[in-house]
Amino acid sequence: MAVLITRPLCEGSKSTVESLVLVLFLLAAVLLSAVLEQVIPKASSPLIQIALGIIIALFATSQITVNLNTEFFLVMFIAPLLFNEAKRADKSMLWKNRFSVASLGIGLVVVITLIVGFVLNLLVPSIPLAAAFALGAALGPTDVVAVQSFSKSGRVPEHPRSVLEGEALINDASGVVSFQFAIAAVTTGAFSLLDATLEFALDFFGGILAGLLLGLLLRFCVQKVRDIGLESITFHVLLEIFTPFIVYLAAEAMHVSGILAVVAAGLVGVINPRSTNPNISRMNIVSSSVWQVISFALNGVVFVLLGTQLPGAMTRTWEDASIGNWDLLLYIGIVLVLIVVVRLLWTMAMEAVLARREGGRFDRESFRDAVIMTLGGAKGTVTLAVMFTIPVFMSTEPYIQRFPQRDLLIFIACGVIVCTLLMSNFLTPLFLPKPRREKGSTSRIETETLAKIDIMRSVIEDLAASQNEKNEMAVQAVIRDYNERINAIKDNHGMTEEPDNSLRLMVLEWERLYVTQLIMDNEVNAYTGYQYIRRLARHRRLLERGRGGLPFKSRMLRWRNSLRSFWQSLSKGMHLGDTAERNAEFRELQIASGENVIMLLQEMLADPDSSVPTEEASVLLMEYQDLVRKLSSSRPSITAITRAENQADEIRLKGYRKELELIQQMFDEGRLSRGTANKMRDNVYLMQIDLESEVR
């Protein structure tokens, strides 16, 4: 491996104080970018940060030169960022799109590495083939922050968004490993395809396995620490921040990919307590806030650094008399077109294969998704980082010489990064599906009111999905609070609705079908079953009163059930058993039918495509849960009620966290104004403070 000649962060500085001043300027630029992003909504944060970095470089008293050690940058910047993204990733969507994620994250990176390498070596023979491969490998990974910046819009379809986010988790590893192989080939002059393939497979799969094992080991240690009673928020949050560094360094010591090990450990969920209580809820709030700050600061610093390097990197190459300026622009254009065309063809082929596997065909929507995934795959943090780690000098015994065309390679990489960020920011929105407009115009107040109700409904759906036997009473109490808030919003804005019993009628039909199937399977006494069906029919008649006459089919079913019930009572005669026994059978049937309805309602609430109003489904769900609880057991004890109240506090905090996320999302989508979003956040913060004071 080459000898890396590293320099201070600010090579022109005369003292450590000046380097410190530069770091402070970088952080100040990151803070300023957060403000400018709100003022300039059309520009993404990476573009704003790059622009601020350019301004810093132009006004700096001396040229800012960065030459980072590869391992230092990966462990200090990339490891914590990827760990946080993996920790927050939707595991179910990642598994669902595993084919697409692996295809883009591994296969496409290798293809881009080879194609860019061969073409660039053909265009510029002075660039060795291995060095050209290094540029191709660096341009393979996509940037997570850039993906998130353009995917803030609610118009981005779920499939391309989830694929891009999953791809960004693993293509960093494949790109960095390929880059390291290429640099080693340049500096040593030796390369074996077989050895490189075997080592790549060992790094890749070994990194995943090491990350899983280390993640599970740390998770076990955390559980043991909790078992001895240590629930310090400071300890657990610091341990979680420390985890990516531990995992990365341990994996590298095993000679496997530390990046993939960090991703695998993040997916495992190291800090994942089995029990929940208000203290753990506060820890989750603190952890989430700390990681948001760390992630924003690290990503921001890297993009500002990119901006500081653009003038210097491009000026040195631009003023090189051996290369024409138009040739430089041509090289950037050719590499950019290569990457875009190869990525588009690859994603189109991938979508065609997926469509065929699902029994469909490659249509206009599939092509749109392919274009979105192509333009949305902007280059950024990792590309810049690994290019800066190219050594200025390399040792080739018995000489030490400059790395061939290092400045030109960095120039091309910087140009491609800027172009892909511009495409992601300004071209991708042109291909996003247009928002559907409902008939009739809605005022801004109506739009924001509907957004508030949608936020409450989303929180209810999230809480209902997390419900289990242990926290059922607590979740019901919190859902009631949210239903009351929804009703209050509707009342305040005069959103009166005609009563709609369609969901209740649907639930009664579920019960009828369920009990009928039990009768057919001889799992319930026929007389008891038809008696229950007759009771359901009476309920149905009450709900349908005023809706017109019953359909002919419904009347026929009612008459048939009545006749069967009468016949069963005659045929059984005195063999029906005593009243207590019949009542017990009826109660057990009512419990079984209620549990079936509860399961179906929970599935309905968990389904994002369901058109049933969330508050209606949640109210009906709680009614059936209360009924089943009353039929199954006696009145809950004081201990059970107290436990439910404590759990409710923790669940309320979870709901508040979800509210804050959704408020930001609605603001990014333009459904909430800045003033309304700030007011809603303040209300949630006040509720959090009140709850925190009660818990303590």
C-alpha positions as CSV (number, residue, x, y, z in Angstrom):
1,M,0.0,0.0,0.0
2,A,1.2,3.5,-0.8
3,V,2.7,5.7,1.8
4,L,0.2,8.5,2.5
5,I,1.7,11.9,3.0
6,T,-0.8,13.8,5.1
7,R,-1.0,17.5,5.7
8,P,-2.7,19.7,8.3
9,L,-6.4,20.5,7.5
10,C,-5.3,24.1,6.6
11,E,-1.9,23.8,5.0
12,G,-1.4,27.5,4.7
13,S,-2.1,28.2,8.4
14,K,0.8,29.5,10.4
15,S,-0.6,28.3,13.7
16,T,-3.0,25.9,15.3
17,V,-5.2,28.9,16.1
18,E,-5.8,29.5,12.4
19,S,-6.8,25.9,11.9
20,L,-9.2,26.2,14.8
21,V,-10.7,29.4,13.2
22,L,-11.2,27.4,10.0
23,V,-13.0,24.6,11.9
24,L,-15.3,27.3,13.5
25,F,-16.0,28.8,10.1
26,L,-17.0,25.4,8.8
27,L,-19.4,24.8,11.7
28,A,-20.8,28.4,11.3
29,A,-21.4,27.7,7.6
30,V,-23.3,24.5,8.6
31,L,-25.5,26.5,11.0
32,L,-26.1,29.2,8.3
33,S,-27.0,26.5,5.8
34,A,-29.9,25.4,8.0
35,V,-31.3,28.9,7.9
36,L,-30.7,29.4,4.2
37,E,-32.5,26.1,3.5
38,Q,-35.7,27.5,4.9
39,V,-35.3,30.8,3.0
40,I,-34.3,29.2,-0.3
41,P,-36.6,26.1,-0.3
42,K,-35.8,25.2,-3.9
43,A,-32.1,24.5,-3.1
44,S,-31.1,21.5,-1.1
45,S,-28.8,21.7,1.9
46,P,-25.8,20.1,0.1
47,L,-25.8,22.7,-2.6
48,I,-26.1,25.5,-0.1
49,Q,-23.3,24.1,2.0
50,I,-21.1,23.7,-1.1
51,A,-21.8,27.4,-2.0
52,L,-20.8,28.5,1.5
53,G,-17.6,26.5,1.3
54,I,-16.7,28.2,-1.9
55,I,-17.3,31.6,-0.3
56,I,-15.0,30.6,2.6
57,A,-12.3,29.5,0.2
58,L,-12.5,32.7,-1.8
59,F,-12.2,34.9,1.3
60,A,-9.6,32.8,3.1
61,T,-6.1,34.4,3.5
62,S,-4.4,31.3,2.2
63,Q,-5.4,28.3,0.1
64,I,-7.2,25.5,2.1
65,T,-5.8,22.1,1.3
66,V,-7.2,18.9,2.6
67,N,-5.4,15.5,2.4
68,L,-7.2,13.1,4.7
69,N,-6.1,9.7,5.8
70,T,-8.6,7.1,4.5
71,E,-9.1,5.2,7.7
72,F,-9.4,8.4,9.8
73,F,-12.1,9.8,7.6
74,L,-14.1,6.6,7.3
75,V,-14.1,6.0,11.1
76,M,-14.7,9.6,12.1
77,F,-17.3,10.6,9.4
78,I,-18.7,7.7,7.4
79,A,-19.1,5.1,10.3
80,P,-21.3,7.2,12.6
81,L,-23.4,8.5,9.6
82,L,-24.1,5.0,8.2
83,F,-24.8,3.6,11.7
84,N,-27.4,6.3,12.3
85,E,-29.0,5.7,8.8
86,A,-29.1,1.9,9.3
87,K,-30.6,2.4,12.8
88,R,-33.4,4.5,11.4
89,A,-33.9,2.4,8.2
90,D,-37.2,0.7,7.6
91,K,-36.1,-3.0,7.9
92,S,-39.2,-4.3,6.3
93,M,-38.9,-2.1,3.2
94,L,-35.1,-2.9,3.0
95,W,-35.9,-6.6,3.0
96,K,-38.7,-6.1,0.5
97,N,-36.4,-4.3,-1.9
98,R,-33.4,-6.5,-1.2
99,F,-33.0,-7.5,-4.9
100,S,-33.0,-3.8,-6.1
101,V,-30.7,-2.7,-3.3
102,A,-28.1,-5.4,-3.9
103,S,-28.3,-4.8,-7.6
104,L,-27.6,-1.1,-7.4
105,G,-25.4,-1.2,-4.3
106,I,-23.0,-3.9,-5.6
107,G,-23.6,-4.8,-9.3
108,L,-23.9,-1.2,-10.6
109,V,-20.9,0.0,-8.6
110,V,-18.7,-2.6,-10.2
111,V,-20.0,-1.9,-13.7
112,I,-19.5,1.9,-13.3
113,T,-16.0,1.3,-12.0
114,L,-15.1,-0.8,-15.0
115,I,-16.8,1.3,-17.7
116,V,-15.5,4.7,-16.4
117,G,-12.1,3.2,-15.9
118,F,-11.7,1.9,-19.5
119,V,-13.2,5.0,-21.1
120,L,-11.2,7.5,-19.1
121,N,-8.0,5.6,-19.7
122,L,-8.8,5.6,-23.4
123,L,-9.4,9.4,-23.4
124,V,-6.4,10.3,-21.2
125,P,-3.7,7.7,-21.6
126,S,-1.6,9.5,-19.0
127,I,-4.1,8.3,-16.4
128,P,-3.2,4.6,-15.5
129,L,-6.0,2.1,-15.9
130,A,-6.0,1.3,-12.2
131,A,-6.2,5.1,-11.3
132,A,-9.1,5.4,-13.7
133,F,-10.8,2.5,-12.0
134,A,-10.2,4.3,-8.7
135,L,-12.2,7.3,-10.0
136,G,-15.0,5.0,-11.3
137,A,-15.2,3.3,-7.9
138,A,-15.3,6.6,-6.1
139,L,-18.2,7.7,-8.3
140,G,-20.2,4.5,-7.6
141,P,-21.7,5.4,-4.2
142,T,-24.6,7.7,-3.9
143,D,-25.1,10.2,-1.1
144,V,-27.6,9.6,1.7
145,V,-28.1,13.3,2.4
146,A,-28.7,14.2,-1.2
147,V,-31.2,11.4,-1.5
148,Q,-33.1,12.6,1.6
149,S,-33.0,16.2,0.4
150,F,-34.9,15.6,-2.8
151,S,-37.1,12.8,-1.2
152,K,-38.5,15.2,1.4
153,S,-41.3,15.9,-1.1
154,G,-44.3,13.6,-0.5
155,R,-44.6,13.2,-4.3
156,V,-41.6,10.9,-4.4
157,P,-43.0,7.4,-4.9
158,E,-42.3,4.9,-2.1
159,H,-40.5,2.3,-4.3
160,P,-37.7,4.5,-5.7
161,R,-37.3,6.4,-2.4
162,S,-36.8,3.2,-0.4
163,V,-34.5,1.7,-3.0
164,L,-32.3,4.8,-3.1
165,E,-32.1,4.9,0.7
166,G,-31.3,1.2,0.9
167,E,-28.7,1.5,-1.8
168,A,-26.9,4.3,0.0
169,L,-26.3,2.0,2.9
170,I,-24.3,-0.7,1.1
171,N,-22.8,1.0,-2.0
172,D,-20.5,3.0,0.2
173,A,-18.8,-0.3,1.2
174,S,-18.6,-1.7,-2.3
175,G,-17.3,1.6,-3.7
176,V,-14.7,2.1,-1.0
177,V,-13.4,-1.4,-1.2
178,S,-13.1,-1.2,-5.0
179,F,-11.4,2.2,-4.6
180,Q,-8.8,0.7,-2.2
181,F,-8.1,-2.2,-4.5
182,A,-7.5,0.3,-7.4
183,I,-5.2,2.5,-5.4
184,A,-3.2,-0.5,-4.2
185,A,-2.8,-1.6,-7.9
186,V,-1.5,1.9,-8.8
187,T,0.9,2.2,-6.0
188,T,2.2,-1.4,-6.1
189,G,1.9,-2.1,-9.9
190,A,0.4,-5.5,-9.2
191,F,-3.2,-6.6,-9.6
192,S,-4.9,-10.1,-9.7
193,L,-8.6,-10.3,-10.6
194,L,-9.0,-13.6,-8.8
195,D,-7.3,-12.4,-5.6
196,A,-9.3,-9.1,-5.8
197,T,-12.6,-11.0,-6.2
198,L,-11.9,-13.3,-3.3
199,E,-10.8,-10.5,-1.1
200,F,-13.8,-8.4,-2.1
201,A,-16.2,-11.3,-1.2
202,L,-14.4,-11.8,2.1
203,D,-14.5,-8.1,3.0
204,F,-18.2,-7.8,2.0
205,F,-19.8,-10.9,3.6
206,G,-17.2,-11.0,6.4
207,G,-18.1,-7.4,7.2
208,I,-21.8,-8.2,7.4
209,L,-21.2,-11.3,9.6
210,A,-18.9,-9.4,11.9
211,G,-21.3,-6.5,12.2
212,L,-24.2,-8.9,13.1
213,L,-22.1,-10.7,15.7
214,L,-20.7,-7.5,17.3
215,G,-24.1,-5.9,17.3
216,L,-25.6,-8.9,19.1
217,L,-22.7,-9.0,21.5
218,L,-23.1,-5.3,22.4
219,R,-26.9,-5.8,22.7
220,F,-26.3,-8.6,25.1
221,C,-23.9,-6.5,27.2
222,V,-26.4,-3.6,27.2
223,Q,-29.1,-6.0,28.5
224,K,-26.8,-7.2,31.3
225,V,-26.0,-3.7,32.3
226,R,-29.8,-3.0,32.5
227,D,-30.2,-6.2,34.5
228,I,-28.0,-4.7,37.3
229,G,-30.1,-1.6,37.4
230,L,-28.1,0.9,35.3
231,E,-30.6,3.0,33.4
232,S,-28.5,6.2,33.1
233,I,-29.6,8.1,30.0
234,T,-26.1,9.6,29.7
235,F,-24.4,6.2,29.8
236,H,-26.7,4.5,27.2
237,V,-26.6,7.4,24.7
238,L,-22.9,7.7,24.9
239,L,-22.6,3.9,24.4
240,E,-24.8,4.2,21.3
241,I,-22.6,7.0,19.9
242,F,-19.5,4.9,20.7
243,T,-20.9,1.8,19.0
244,P,-20.0,2.6,15.4
245,F,-16.4,3.4,16.3
246,I,-16.1,0.1,18.2
247,V,-17.7,-2.0,15.5
248,Y,-15.7,-0.3,12.7
249,L,-12.3,-0.7,14.4
250,A,-13.0,-4.3,15.5
251,A,-14.1,-5.3,12.0
252,E,-11.1,-3.7,10.4
253,A,-8.9,-5.6,12.9
254,M,-10.5,-8.8,11.5
255,H,-9.6,-7.6,8.0
256,V,-13.2,-7.3,6.8
257,S,-15.3,-4.3,5.8
258,G,-15.8,-2.0,8.7
259,I,-18.4,0.0,6.8
260,L,-20.7,-3.0,6.2
261,A,-20.1,-4.1,9.8
262,V,-21.4,-0.7,11.0
263,V,-24.4,-1.0,8.8
264,A,-25.2,-4.5,10.0
265,A,-24.8,-3.5,13.7
266,G,-27.1,-0.5,13.1
267,L,-29.8,-2.8,11.6
268,V,-29.5,-5.1,14.6
269,G,-30.3,-2.3,17.0
270,V,-27.7,-2.4,19.8
271,I,-29.7,-0.2,22.2
272,N,-33.0,-2.1,22.1
273,P,-34.5,-2.6,25.5
274,R,-37.1,-5.4,25.9
275,S,-39.2,-3.5,28.4
276,T,-40.4,0.1,28.1
277,N,-40.8,2.8,30.8
278,P,-40.7,6.6,31.0
279,N,-37.0,6.6,31.6
280,I,-36.3,4.6,28.4
281,S,-38.6,6.9,26.5
282,R,-36.6,10.0,27.7
283,M,-33.5,8.1,26.6
284,N,-34.9,7.6,23.1
285,I,-35.8,11.3,22.9
286,V,-32.3,12.4,23.9
287,S,-30.7,9.8,21.6
288,S,-32.7,10.9,18.6
289,S,-31.8,14.6,19.3
290,V,-28.1,13.9,19.7
291,W,-27.9,11.8,16.5
292,Q,-29.8,14.5,14.6
293,V,-27.1,17.0,15.6
294,I,-24.2,14.7,14.9
295,S,-25.6,13.6,11.5
296,F,-26.3,17.2,10.4
297,A,-22.9,18.5,11.6
298,L,-20.8,15.7,10.0
299,N,-22.6,15.8,6.7
300,G,-22.6,19.6,6.7
301,V,-18.9,19.8,7.4
302,V,-18.1,17.4,4.6
303,F,-20.1,19.4,2.0
304,V,-18.7,22.7,3.2
305,L,-15.2,21.1,2.8
306,L,-16.1,20.1,-0.7
307,G,-16.9,23.8,-1.4
308,T,-13.6,24.9,0.0
309,Q,-11.7,22.5,-2.2
310,L,-13.5,23.2,-5.5
311,P,-11.7,26.5,-6.2
312,G,-8.2,25.2,-5.4
313,A,-8.7,21.8,-7.0
314,M,-10.2,23.2,-10.2
315,T,-7.8,26.2,-10.4
316,R,-4.7,24.0,-10.3
317,T,-6.0,21.8,-13.1
318,W,-7.6,24.7,-15.0
319,E,-4.2,26.5,-15.1
320,D,-2.3,23.4,-16.2
321,A,-1.0,24.3,-19.6
322,S,-0.7,20.6,-20.6
323,I,-4.5,20.2,-20.6
324,G,-6.9,22.4,-22.5
325,N,-9.7,23.9,-20.5
326,W,-12.3,22.7,-23.0
327,D,-10.8,19.3,-22.7
328,L,-11.4,19.4,-18.9
329,L,-15.0,20.3,-19.3
330,L,-15.3,17.5,-22.0
331,Y,-13.9,14.9,-19.6
332,I,-16.4,15.9,-16.9
333,G,-19.2,15.8,-19.5
334,I,-18.2,12.4,-20.8
335,V,-17.9,10.8,-17.3
336,L,-21.2,12.3,-16.3
337,V,-23.0,11.0,-19.3
338,L,-21.4,7.6,-18.9
339,I,-22.6,7.4,-15.3
340,V,-26.1,8.6,-16.1
341,V,-26.6,6.4,-19.1
342,V,-25.2,3.3,-17.5
343,R,-27.3,3.9,-14.3
344,L,-30.5,4.5,-16.4
345,L,-30.0,1.3,-18.5
346,W,-29.2,-0.7,-15.3
347,T,-32.3,0.6,-13.4
348,M,-34.5,0.0,-16.5
349,A,-33.3,-3.6,-16.8
350,M,-33.8,-4.0,-13.0
351,E,-37.3,-2.7,-13.1
352,A,-38.2,-4.9,-16.1
353,V,-37.0,-8.0,-14.2
354,L,-39.0,-7.0,-11.1
355,A,-42.1,-6.4,-13.2
356,R,-41.8,-9.8,-14.9
357,R,-41.2,-11.6,-11.6
358,E,-44.4,-10.0,-10.3
359,G,-46.4,-11.0,-13.3
360,G,-46.6,-7.5,-14.8
361,R,-44.7,-5.6,-17.5
362,F,-42.3,-2.7,-17.8
363,D,-44.7,0.2,-18.3
364,R,-44.6,4.0,-18.1
365,E,-44.6,4.0,-14.3
366,S,-41.7,1.6,-14.2
367,F,-39.8,3.9,-16.6
368,R,-40.6,6.9,-14.4
369,D,-39.2,5.1,-11.3
370,A,-36.1,4.2,-13.2
371,V,-35.5,7.9,-14.2
372,I,-36.1,9.0,-10.6
373,M,-33.6,6.5,-9.3
374,T,-31.1,7.5,-12.0
375,L,-31.3,11.3,-11.4
376,G,-31.8,10.9,-7.6
377,G,-28.5,9.0,-7.2
378,A,-26.4,12.0,-6.6
379,K,-22.7,11.7,-5.6
380,G,-21.4,13.5,-2.5
381,T,-19.8,12.7,0.8
382,V,-18.1,9.4,0.2
383,T,-17.0,10.3,-3.3
384,L,-15.3,13.4,-2.1
385,A,-13.8,11.7,0.9
386,V,-12.1,8.9,-0.9
387,M,-10.8,11.2,-3.7
388,F,-9.1,13.3,-1.1
389,T,-7.4,10.2,0.3
390,I,-5.5,9.7,-2.9
391,P,-1.9,10.0,-1.8
392,V,0.1,12.9,-3.2
393,F,3.2,10.7,-3.3
394,M,3.6,7.0,-3.5
395,S,6.7,4.8,-2.9
396,T,7.8,2.7,-5.8
397,E,11.2,1.3,-4.7
398,P,13.7,2.8,-4.9
399,Y,11.9,6.0,-5.7
400,I,9.2,8.2,-4.3
401,Q,7.1,9.8,-7.1
402,R,3.8,11.8,-7.4
403,F,0.6,10.0,-7.9
404,P,-0.2,10.2,-11.6
405,Q,-2.8,12.9,-12.5
406,R,-4.1,13.2,-9.0
407,D,-5.3,16.8,-9.5
408,L,-7.1,15.9,-12.7
409,L,-8.9,13.0,-11.1
410,I,-10.0,15.2,-8.2
411,F,-11.1,17.9,-10.7
412,I,-13.3,15.4,-12.6
413,A,-14.7,14.0,-9.4
414,C,-15.6,17.5,-8.1
415,G,-17.3,18.4,-11.4
416,V,-19.4,15.2,-11.5
417,I,-20.4,15.7,-7.8
418,V,-21.7,19.2,-8.5
419,C,-23.5,18.2,-11.7
420,T,-25.2,15.2,-10.1
421,L,-26.3,17.3,-7.1
422,L,-27.8,19.9,-9.5
423,M,-29.6,17.2,-11.5
424,S,-31.0,15.7,-8.3
425,N,-32.1,19.0,-7.0
426,F,-33.6,20.5,-10.2
427,L,-34.2,17.7,-12.7
428,T,-35.6,15.0,-10.5
429,P,-38.7,17.0,-9.5
430,L,-39.7,17.3,-13.1
431,F,-40.3,13.5,-13.3
432,L,-42.1,13.2,-10.0
433,P,-45.9,12.5,-10.2
434,K,-48.0,15.6,-10.1
435,P,-50.1,16.0,-7.0
436,R,-53.8,15.2,-7.6
437,R,-56.1,18.0,-7.2
438,E,-59.6,17.3,-5.7
439,K,-62.6,18.8,-7.3
440,G,-63.2,22.3,-6.0
441,S,-60.6,24.6,-4.5
442,T,-59.5,24.4,-0.9
443,S,-58.3,27.3,1.1
444,R,-55.0,27.4,3.0
445,I,-56.8,27.0,6.3
446,E,-58.6,24.0,5.1
447,T,-55.4,22.5,3.8
448,E,-53.6,23.0,7.1
449,T,-56.6,21.6,9.0
450,L,-56.6,18.5,7.0
451,A,-52.8,18.2,7.5
452,K,-53.3,18.4,11.3
453,I,-55.9,15.6,11.1
454,D,-53.7,13.5,9.0
455,I,-50.9,13.9,11.5
456,M,-53.2,12.7,14.3
457,R,-54.4,9.8,12.2
458,S,-50.8,8.7,11.4
459,V,-49.9,8.7,15.1
460,I,-53.0,6.6,15.8
461,E,-52.0,4.1,13.1
462,D,-48.4,4.0,14.5
463,L,-49.6,3.4,18.0
464,A,-52.2,0.8,17.0
465,A,-49.5,-1.1,15.1
466,S,-47.3,-1.2,18.3
467,Q,-50.2,-2.6,20.5
468,N,-49.8,-5.9,22.2
469,E,-51.3,-7.8,25.2
470,K,-49.0,-6.0,27.7
471,N,-49.7,-2.4,26.6
472,E,-53.2,-2.7,25.3
473,M,-54.9,-0.6,28.0
474,A,-52.3,2.1,27.8
475,V,-52.4,2.3,24.0
476,Q,-56.2,2.6,24.1
477,A,-56.0,5.5,26.6
478,V,-53.6,7.4,24.3
479,I,-55.6,6.7,21.2
480,R,-58.7,8.0,22.9
481,D,-56.8,11.3,23.6
482,Y,-55.9,11.6,19.9
483,N,-59.4,10.9,18.8
484,E,-60.6,13.6,21.1
485,R,-58.1,16.0,19.6
486,I,-59.3,15.1,16.1
487,N,-62.9,15.7,17.1
488,A,-61.9,19.0,18.7
489,I,-60.2,20.1,15.5
490,K,-63.3,19.2,13.4
491,D,-65.6,21.0,15.8
492,N,-63.5,24.1,15.8
493,H,-63.6,24.3,12.1
494,G,-67.2,23.2,11.6
495,M,-66.3,20.0,9.9
496,T,-69.5,18.2,10.7
497,E,-69.9,14.8,9.1
498,E,-73.0,12.7,8.5
499,P,-72.8,9.5,10.6
500,D,-71.5,6.7,8.5
501,N,-72.2,3.1,9.7
502,S,-70.6,1.4,6.7
503,L,-67.6,0.3,8.8
504,R,-69.8,-1.1,11.6
505,L,-71.9,-2.9,9.0
506,M,-68.6,-4.4,7.5
507,V,-67.5,-5.6,11.0
508,L,-70.9,-7.2,11.6
509,E,-70.5,-9.0,8.2
510,W,-67.0,-10.2,9.4
511,E,-68.6,-11.6,12.5
512,R,-71.4,-13.4,10.5
513,L,-68.9,-15.0,8.1
514,Y,-66.6,-16.0,11.0
515,V,-69.4,-17.6,13.0
516,T,-70.9,-19.3,10.0
517,Q,-67.5,-20.9,9.2
518,L,-67.3,-22.1,12.8
519,I,-70.7,-23.8,12.5
520,M,-69.7,-25.4,9.2
521,D,-66.5,-26.7,10.8
522,N,-68.4,-28.1,13.8
523,E,-66.3,-25.9,16.1
524,V,-69.3,-24.4,17.8
525,N,-72.7,-25.6,18.8
526,A,-75.1,-24.9,15.9
527,Y,-77.9,-23.6,18.1
528,T,-75.5,-21.2,19.9
529,G,-74.0,-20.1,16.6
530,Y,-77.3,-19.3,14.9
531,Q,-78.5,-17.6,18.0
532,Y,-75.4,-15.3,17.8
533,I,-76.0,-14.7,14.0
534,R,-79.6,-13.8,14.8
535,R,-78.3,-11.2,17.3
536,L,-76.0,-9.8,14.7
537,A,-78.9,-9.5,12.3
538,R,-80.8,-7.4,14.9
539,H,-77.8,-5.1,15.3
540,R,-77.6,-4.8,11.5
541,R,-81.3,-3.8,11.2
542,L,-80.8,-1.1,13.8
543,L,-77.8,0.4,11.9
544,E,-79.6,0.2,8.5
545,R,-82.7,1.9,9.8
546,G,-83.3,5.0,7.8
547,R,-81.0,3.8,5.0
548,G,-83.9,2.4,2.9
549,G,-85.1,-1.2,2.7
550,L,-82.7,-4.2,3.0
551,P,-81.4,-5.7,-0.3
552,F,-83.2,-8.9,-1.3
553,K,-80.0,-11.0,-0.7
554,S,-79.7,-9.6,2.9
555,R,-83.4,-10.4,3.6
556,M,-83.0,-13.9,2.3
557,L,-79.9,-14.5,4.5
558,R,-81.8,-13.2,7.5
559,W,-84.9,-15.5,6.9
560,R,-82.6,-18.5,6.3
561,N,-80.7,-17.9,9.6
562,S,-84.0,-17.5,11.5
563,L,-85.3,-20.8,10.1
564,R,-82.1,-22.6,10.9
565,S,-82.1,-21.2,14.4
566,F,-85.7,-22.3,14.9
567,W,-85.0,-25.8,13.5
568,Q,-81.9,-26.2,15.7
569,S,-84.0,-25.3,18.8
570,L,-86.6,-27.9,17.9
571,S,-84.1,-30.6,17.0
572,K,-82.1,-30.2,20.2
573,G,-85.1,-30.0,22.4
574,M,-84.2,-30.9,26.0
575,H,-80.5,-31.6,25.0
576,L,-79.5,-27.9,25.0
577,G,-78.1,-28.2,28.5
578,D,-78.8,-25.8,31.4
579,T,-78.9,-22.0,31.1
580,A,-75.5,-21.5,32.6
581,E,-73.9,-23.8,30.1
582,R,-75.6,-22.1,27.1
583,N,-74.6,-18.7,28.4
584,A,-71.0,-19.8,28.8
585,E,-70.9,-21.1,25.2
586,F,-72.4,-17.9,23.9
587,R,-69.8,-15.8,25.8
588,E,-66.9,-17.9,24.5
589,L,-68.3,-17.5,20.9
590,Q,-68.6,-13.7,21.5
591,I,-65.0,-13.6,22.7
592,A,-63.7,-15.6,19.7
593,S,-65.7,-13.5,17.2
594,G,-64.5,-10.3,18.9
595,E,-60.8,-11.3,18.8
596,N,-61.2,-12.1,15.1
597,V,-62.6,-8.6,14.5
598,I,-59.8,-7.0,16.6
599,M,-57.2,-8.8,14.4
600,L,-58.9,-7.6,11.2
601,L,-59.2,-4.0,12.4
602,Q,-55.5,-3.9,13.5
603,E,-54.5,-5.1,10.0
604,M,-56.7,-2.4,8.5
605,L,-55.1,0.3,10.7
606,A,-51.6,-1.0,9.8
607,D,-52.4,-0.9,6.1
608,P,-51.3,2.5,4.7
609,D,-53.5,2.0,1.6
610,S,-56.7,1.6,3.6
611,S,-59.3,4.2,2.9
612,V,-61.2,3.8,6.1
613,P,-61.0,6.8,8.5
614,T,-58.4,6.0,11.2
615,E,-60.5,7.5,14.0
616,E,-63.5,5.4,13.2
617,A,-61.5,2.2,13.0
618,S,-59.6,3.0,16.2
619,V,-62.8,3.7,18.1
620,L,-64.4,0.5,16.9
621,L,-61.2,-1.4,17.8
622,M,-61.2,-0.1,21.3
623,E,-64.9,-1.0,21.7
624,Y,-64.3,-4.6,20.8
625,Q,-61.1,-4.7,23.0
626,D,-63.1,-3.4,26.0
627,L,-65.9,-6.0,25.2
628,V,-63.4,-8.9,25.0
629,R,-61.7,-7.8,28.1
630,K,-64.9,-7.6,30.1
631,L,-66.1,-11.0,28.9
632,S,-62.7,-12.6,29.4
633,S,-61.8,-11.5,32.9
634,S,-63.0,-9.5,35.9
635,R,-62.4,-5.8,36.5
636,P,-58.7,-4.9,36.2
637,S,-56.9,-4.6,39.5
638,I,-55.4,-1.4,41.0
639,T,-52.0,-2.7,40.1
640,A,-53.0,-3.3,36.5
641,I,-54.5,0.2,36.2
642,T,-51.4,1.8,37.7
643,R,-49.2,-0.1,35.3
644,A,-51.3,1.0,32.4
645,E,-51.1,4.6,33.5
646,N,-47.3,4.4,33.6
647,Q,-47.2,2.8,30.2
648,A,-49.5,5.4,28.8
649,D,-47.0,8.1,29.7
650,E,-44.3,6.4,27.8
651,I,-46.6,5.8,24.8
652,R,-47.7,9.5,24.9
653,L,-44.0,10.5,24.6
654,K,-43.7,8.1,21.6
655,G,-46.8,9.8,20.1
656,Y,-45.3,13.2,20.6
657,R,-42.0,12.2,18.9
658,K,-44.0,10.9,16.0
659,E,-46.0,14.2,15.8
660,L,-42.8,16.2,15.6
661,E,-41.5,14.1,12.7
662,L,-44.8,14.4,10.9
663,I,-45.0,18.2,11.4
664,Q,-41.6,18.6,9.8
665,Q,-42.7,16.3,7.0
666,M,-45.9,18.2,6.4
667,F,-43.9,21.5,6.4
668,D,-41.4,20.1,3.9
669,E,-44.3,19.0,1.6
670,G,-45.8,22.5,1.8
671,R,-49.0,21.4,3.6
672,L,-48.2,23.5,6.6
673,S,-46.9,27.1,6.7
674,R,-43.9,27.9,8.8
675,G,-45.9,29.8,11.3
676,T,-48.4,26.9,11.7
677,A,-45.7,24.3,11.9
678,N,-43.8,26.3,14.6
679,K,-47.0,26.8,16.6
680,M,-47.8,23.0,16.4
681,R,-44.2,22.2,17.5
682,D,-44.5,24.6,20.5
683,N,-47.8,22.8,21.5
684,V,-46.1,19.4,21.4
685,Y,-43.1,20.7,23.3
686,L,-45.4,22.0,26.0
687,M,-47.2,18.7,26.3
688,Q,-43.8,16.9,26.5
689,I,-42.7,19.3,29.3
690,D,-46.0,18.8,31.2
691,L,-45.7,15.0,30.9
692,E,-42.0,15.0,31.9
693,S,-42.8,16.9,35.0
694,E,-45.6,14.5,35.9
695,V,-43.4,11.5,35.3
696,R,-40.6,12.8,37.5
